[in-house]
Amino acid sequence: MHQTNRKRGEAQALEGLDDADREFVTRFVLASGSLKDVAQSYGVSYPTIRARLDRLIARFEELRRGQPVNPVAELLARLVEKGEMSPSAAQRVLAEHRKEVERQQEK
């Protein structure tokens, strides 16, 4: 991809993030990338912030590629962030969901 197009895609991806995710990015940058400091600023645990960052990274990559939001992945990520589901359980559910979507597309 041409440098200018890539930068445009990254800018559009940033614009595609919701307000909460942009706030998270701001706090992350201002904390010099320290997840421990970001966790303290939100008053949550490090694993909660790590899960949120992982979701944000995945969402950003999807936006850069112009892919639509995967509502199941977003829901699972939010459940992990809230501590309502373990990361490993969410990964298993998402993997099964993706397999089912692929099976349906093959038909």
C-alpha atoms as an extended CHARMM CRD file, in Angstrom:
* protein
*
       107  EXT
         1         1  MET       CA              0.0000000000        0.0000000000        0.0000000000  PROA      1               0.0000000000
         2         2  HSD       CA              1.2600000000        3.4730000000       -0.8060000000  PROA      2               0.0000000000
         3         3  GLN       CA              2.5390000000        5.4770000000        2.2070000000  PROA      3               0.0000000000
         4         4  THR       CA             -0.1480000000        8.1750000000        1.8370000000  PROA      4               0.0000000000
         5         5  ASN       CA             -2.9400000000        5.6020000000        1.5510000000  PROA      5               0.0000000000
         6         6  ARG       CA             -1.6770000000        3.7720000000        4.6260000000  PROA      6               0.0000000000
         7         7  LYS       CA             -1.6100000000        6.9940000000        6.6450000000  PROA      7               0.0000000000
         8         8  ARG       CA             -5.1200000000        7.8330000000        5.4400000000  PROA      8               0.0000000000
         9         9  GLY       CA             -6.2590000000        4.3460000000        6.5000000000  PROA      9               0.0000000000
        10        10  GLU       CA             -4.7110000000        4.7890000000        9.9390000000  PROA      10              0.0000000000
        11        11  ALA       CA             -6.3450000000        8.2080000000       10.3640000000  PROA      11              0.0000000000
        12        12  GLN       CA             -9.7110000000        6.7530000000        9.3540000000  PROA      12              0.0000000000
        13        13  ALA       CA             -9.1880000000        3.8730000000       11.7690000000  PROA      13              0.0000000000
        14        14  LEU       CA             -8.5400000000        6.3160000000       14.6100000000  PROA      14              0.0000000000
        15        15  GLU       CA            -11.6590000000        8.2570000000       13.6660000000  PROA      15              0.0000000000
        16        16  GLY       CA            -13.6130000000        4.9870000000       13.6310000000  PROA      16              0.0000000000
        17        17  LEU       CA            -12.8940000000        4.3280000000       17.2960000000  PROA      17              0.0000000000
        18        18  ASP       CA            -15.6030000000        5.3010000000       19.7280000000  PROA      18              0.0000000000
        19        19  ASP       CA            -15.0850000000        8.0400000000       22.3160000000  PROA      19              0.0000000000
        20        20  ALA       CA            -14.2050000000        5.5740000000       25.0810000000  PROA      20              0.0000000000
        21        21  ASP       CA            -11.5150000000        3.9390000000       22.9510000000  PROA      21              0.0000000000
        22        22  ARG       CA            -10.0440000000        7.2980000000       21.9320000000  PROA      22              0.0000000000
        23        23  GLU       CA             -9.9650000000        8.2740000000       25.6240000000  PROA      23              0.0000000000
        24        24  PHE       CA             -8.1500000000        5.0070000000       26.3650000000  PROA      24              0.0000000000
        25        25  VAL       CA             -5.5580000000        5.7390000000       23.6490000000  PROA      25              0.0000000000
        26        26  THR       CA             -5.0550000000        9.2310000000       25.0920000000  PROA      26              0.0000000000
        27        27  ARG       CA             -4.5210000000        7.8840000000       28.6130000000  PROA      27              0.0000000000
        28        28  PHE       CA             -2.1930000000        5.1830000000       27.2900000000  PROA      28              0.0000000000
        29        29  VAL       CA             -0.0160000000        7.6940000000       25.4300000000  PROA      29              0.0000000000
        30        30  LEU       CA              0.0510000000       10.1340000000       28.3470000000  PROA      30              0.0000000000
        31        31  ALA       CA              1.0880000000        7.2540000000       30.6310000000  PROA      31              0.0000000000
        32        32  SER       CA              4.0200000000        6.5270000000       28.2750000000  PROA      32              0.0000000000
        33        33  GLY       CA              2.4980000000        3.1470000000       27.4650000000  PROA      33              0.0000000000
        34        34  SER       CA              2.4180000000        1.9700000000       31.0620000000  PROA      34              0.0000000000
        35        35  LEU       CA             -0.5620000000       -0.3590000000       31.3930000000  PROA      35              0.0000000000
        36        36  LYS       CA             -0.0440000000       -0.3440000000       35.1600000000  PROA      36              0.0000000000
        37        37  ASP       CA             -0.5240000000        3.4390000000       35.2220000000  PROA      37              0.0000000000
        38        38  VAL       CA             -3.5220000000        3.2430000000       32.9040000000  PROA      38              0.0000000000
        39        39  ALA       CA             -5.0830000000        0.5800000000       35.1360000000  PROA      39              0.0000000000
        40        40  GLN       CA             -4.6080000000        2.8620000000       38.1390000000  PROA      40              0.0000000000
        41        41  SER       CA             -6.1660000000        5.8100000000       36.3080000000  PROA      41              0.0000000000
        42        42  TYR       CA             -9.2770000000        3.7140000000       35.5530000000  PROA      42              0.0000000000
        43        43  GLY       CA             -9.2940000000        2.0590000000       38.9690000000  PROA      43              0.0000000000
        44        44  VAL       CA             -9.2200000000       -1.4500000000       37.5160000000  PROA      44              0.0000000000
        45        45  SER       CA             -6.7940000000       -4.3670000000       37.4360000000  PROA      45              0.0000000000
        46        46  TYR       CA             -3.8990000000       -4.8030000000       35.0390000000  PROA      46              0.0000000000
        47        47  PRO       CA             -5.5310000000       -7.8670000000       33.3710000000  PROA      47              0.0000000000
        48        48  THR       CA             -8.6660000000       -5.8080000000       32.7330000000  PROA      48              0.0000000000
        49        49  ILE       CA             -6.6250000000       -3.0980000000       30.9990000000  PROA      49              0.0000000000
        50        50  ARG       CA             -4.6040000000       -5.7130000000       29.0870000000  PROA      50              0.0000000000
        51        51  ALA       CA             -7.8550000000       -7.2460000000       27.7900000000  PROA      51              0.0000000000
        52        52  ARG       CA             -9.1490000000       -3.8240000000       26.7980000000  PROA      52              0.0000000000
        53        53  LEU       CA             -5.9210000000       -3.0230000000       24.9460000000  PROA      53              0.0000000000
        54        54  ASP       CA             -6.0650000000       -6.3710000000       23.1420000000  PROA      54              0.0000000000
        55        55  ARG       CA             -9.6410000000       -5.6010000000       22.0380000000  PROA      55              0.0000000000
        56        56  LEU       CA             -8.6320000000       -2.1250000000       20.9440000000  PROA      56              0.0000000000
        57        57  ILE       CA             -5.7090000000       -3.4530000000       18.9120000000  PROA      57              0.0000000000
        58        58  ALA       CA             -7.9510000000       -5.9740000000       17.1660000000  PROA      58              0.0000000000
        59        59  ARG       CA            -10.5810000000       -3.3210000000       16.4690000000  PROA      59              0.0000000000
        60        60  PHE       CA             -7.9690000000       -0.8970000000       15.1240000000  PROA      60              0.0000000000
        61        61  GLU       CA             -6.5620000000       -3.5660000000       12.7980000000  PROA      61              0.0000000000
        62        62  GLU       CA            -10.0750000000       -4.3030000000       11.4910000000  PROA      62              0.0000000000
        63        63  LEU       CA            -10.7060000000       -0.6140000000       10.8710000000  PROA      63              0.0000000000
        64        64  ARG       CA             -7.3830000000       -0.2370000000        9.0360000000  PROA      64              0.0000000000
        65        65  ARG       CA             -8.3820000000       -3.0880000000        6.7280000000  PROA      65              0.0000000000
        66        66  GLY       CA            -11.8460000000       -1.5970000000        6.2580000000  PROA      66              0.0000000000
        67        67  GLN       CA            -13.5360000000       -4.5740000000        7.8850000000  PROA      67              0.0000000000
        68        68  PRO       CA            -16.8550000000       -4.2210000000        9.6510000000  PROA      68              0.0000000000
        69        69  VAL       CA            -17.1320000000       -4.6470000000       13.3840000000  PROA      69              0.0000000000
        70        70  ASN       CA            -17.5440000000       -8.2520000000       14.5140000000  PROA      70              0.0000000000
        71        71  PRO       CA            -20.3510000000       -7.8500000000       17.0510000000  PROA      71              0.0000000000
        72        72  VAL       CA            -19.6390000000      -11.2100000000       18.7060000000  PROA      72              0.0000000000
        73        73  ALA       CA            -15.9680000000      -10.3530000000       19.1870000000  PROA      73              0.0000000000
        74        74  GLU       CA            -16.8960000000       -6.9230000000       20.5520000000  PROA      74              0.0000000000
        75        75  LEU       CA            -19.4180000000       -8.4250000000       22.9880000000  PROA      75              0.0000000000
        76        76  LEU       CA            -16.9590000000      -11.0380000000       24.2290000000  PROA      76              0.0000000000
        77        77  ALA       CA            -14.2340000000       -8.4470000000       24.6590000000  PROA      77              0.0000000000
        78        78  ARG       CA            -16.5320000000       -6.2230000000       26.7020000000  PROA      78              0.0000000000
        79        79  LEU       CA            -17.5100000000       -9.1840000000       28.8990000000  PROA      79              0.0000000000
        80        80  VAL       CA            -13.8360000000       -9.9290000000       29.5300000000  PROA      80              0.0000000000
        81        81  GLU       CA            -13.1610000000       -6.2650000000       30.2940000000  PROA      81              0.0000000000
        82        82  LYS       CA            -15.9570000000       -6.2790000000       32.8770000000  PROA      82              0.0000000000
        83        83  GLY       CA            -14.6740000000       -9.4980000000       34.4320000000  PROA      83              0.0000000000
        84        84  GLU       CA            -17.8550000000      -11.3490000000       33.4710000000  PROA      84              0.0000000000
        85        85  MET       CA            -15.9740000000      -13.8710000000       31.3280000000  PROA      85              0.0000000000
        86        86  SER       CA            -12.4370000000      -15.1970000000       31.3570000000  PROA      86              0.0000000000
        87        87  PRO       CA            -10.1950000000      -14.3690000000       28.4050000000  PROA      87              0.0000000000
        88        88  SER       CA             -9.6500000000      -18.0380000000       27.6240000000  PROA      88              0.0000000000
        89        89  ALA       CA            -13.3950000000      -18.7470000000       27.5730000000  PROA      89              0.0000000000
        90        90  ALA       CA            -13.9810000000      -15.7580000000       25.3030000000  PROA      90              0.0000000000
        91        91  GLN       CA            -11.2680000000      -16.9690000000       22.9290000000  PROA      91              0.0000000000
        92        92  ARG       CA            -12.8440000000      -20.4300000000       22.7580000000  PROA      92              0.0000000000
        93        93  VAL       CA            -16.3060000000      -18.9970000000       22.0780000000  PROA      93              0.0000000000
        94        94  LEU       CA            -14.9490000000      -16.6640000000       19.3980000000  PROA      94              0.0000000000
        95        95  ALA       CA            -13.0040000000      -19.4860000000       17.7270000000  PROA      95              0.0000000000
        96        96  GLU       CA            -16.1630000000      -21.6140000000       17.5910000000  PROA      96              0.0000000000
        97        97  HSD       CA            -18.1700000000      -18.6900000000       16.2640000000  PROA      97              0.0000000000
        98        98  ARG       CA            -15.6260000000      -18.1060000000       13.4910000000  PROA      98              0.0000000000
        99        99  LYS       CA            -15.6950000000      -21.7990000000       12.5520000000  PROA      99              0.0000000000
       100       100  GLU       CA            -19.4920000000      -21.6660000000       12.3240000000  PROA      100             0.0000000000
       101       101  VAL       CA            -19.3920000000      -18.5210000000       10.1660000000  PROA      101             0.0000000000
       102       102  GLU       CA            -16.8880000000      -20.2160000000        7.8400000000  PROA      102             0.0000000000
       103       103  ARG       CA            -19.1180000000      -23.3240000000        7.6220000000  PROA      103             0.0000000000
       104       104  GLN       CA            -22.1030000000      -21.1600000000        6.7240000000  PROA      104             0.0000000000
       105       105  GLN       CA            -20.1210000000      -19.3230000000        4.0420000000  PROA      105             0.0000000000
       106       106  GLU       CA            -19.0620000000      -22.6170000000        2.4610000000  PROA      106             0.0000000000
       107       107  LYS       CA            -22.6760000000      -23.6580000000        1.9260000000  PROA      107             0.0000000000
